[in-house]
Amino acid sequence: MSIAISPEDINAPTLKDLSIVRNEQKELNISPVHSLGVAFKTATFGMGCFWGAESLYGATTGVLRTTVGYAGGTKEGPTYRNLGDHTEVLEIDYDPNVISFKDLLHLFWNNHEYGLTTPIKRQYMSLILYHDEEQKTIAEQSKIEEQIKRSPEVITTEIRAKTNFYPAEDYHQKYRLQGHRDLCDTLNLNSKLLQTSYVATKLNGYLAGVGGFEQFKSEVDTMGLTPTQKEYCNYYVEKNEGQGLYC
C-alpha cells in the first residue's frame, strides 16, 4: 500500500527545512520525548497485520511504547521473508495506572483485521501471549465472555505463554509514521528508537487517524514537539481522523 503524502494538497504544512525545527528545539529547549520514565507492564497480541495494530494501540491513552515483531514459534531469528512458524505480533508497554490489561483486551477483541472467527494462516492468527499468571487468568476469562457474545461463531484465538519475541525489520516499525519522512528526521529516529520511542509510538497512531484530534491535543504536550512540528501534526491528525485502520 502507498502511504505517501498527497502532493496535490497545497495547504499542507511541510518540514522540508530541517533548520527551522532545529532552531526551535535549541531556542525553546525542546527535544522529542522518547521515554516517559514511568513503570510499565507489557502485553503481546497477534491480531492480523501488525501495522494497523501498532497504530491502534499507539494512539491509546496509557500506552507508552509499541514494537512489532514475530513470536510464538520455534524458528530462531525469523524474518518477514522467512517467518517459519511464528506469528506477526505487537508488543505493548503500558502504564497500568492509566489503562488495564482488560482494557487492552477490549481493543484486541474488537479490532482484528481478519476477524476472530475466521481460520487464517499462522502468520496472521489471533494470539494472546501472556507475561504472567494474572494476564493468563484475565485473558482466559475474557475469551469466555467474548465467546458468549459471538456464539454460535467460534473464536479461534490461542492463549499461550510468551516465550520469545523477535523485533521486526526497521521498515515495519512505526509504518504509518515512516510515511512522514521529514517529520521522522526532525524526531532524530534511529533503528533503536523506531522500536522504543514514546513520541514515535504516539504519532504512528494519531497520524494514521486513530484516537482523534481532540485526544491528540490532550496528549501532544507530553511528546516534546516544537511549534512547527505541532502545526504539521495537527494538520494531518485532523485530516486523517477516522480513516481505516488496516491496509
Phi, psi and omega in degrees: 000154179260133177239021181295146177288135184297121183289339181279356180279085188287345181273354186288133173293153180235165177234030183298323180270093184299333184296331179298312180292319180299320178295318178297317180300320180288312184291324183263358181055052180242138174218153180304137180270107181266344177208138177269346178067033178249157179295144183216163168242168185234139174235151179226121184230145167245126185211037182105208179301127186285346177300309182293319180298322181294321177293319180303308184283331180300322181269013179269127180301130181101344176276131186255328183204143172228145175219130176269150182188197184234137184201170173092350182252193183247345183293134177280135175060050180294154173230170181299323181274351180216069191280335184065225183260023180273170179237145172293125182225166175240128174260130188236121168266129184223154178272108184293348175279349181248319182221143184261164175300324178295322176297319178297322178294325178301317176294320179302310184294334188253010184219036175284143179291316186255003179094156183277340188245010180261119176300134185215156181298158188303328181305324186243018185293162176276123190212133171244120177252106185279150183260345178201175184294328178297314178298320179301312181297314181296317181295316181295317178294320179297321178295320178300314180296321181290324179297321178299318181294326189259358178304140013271000175296152183249123178291133183265357186303131172261142177241116184219162177290142175282120181243342180203163175199125179242112179304141179286170180300156184305322185291346175272335184288132178049051189301318181290321178296322183295346172291345178253076191295320181295322176298316179302321179298320181288342181269358178060037184282133172239187184302317181292316183291335174300333179268331194242349190287132175295310183295323177295320177301311182295311184292329177298331176276308186296318181292339177277354178103006180271147173091321178094157185294318182295318178293321178302315180299329180285341183250344192300328182289352176272355191263347180074042180260146176278168178305320180291319176296319179297317180301315179299310183294319178305316182299310185283328176297314180292318181296321187265357183307129176086004178290162181298146186278322188257161186287000000 
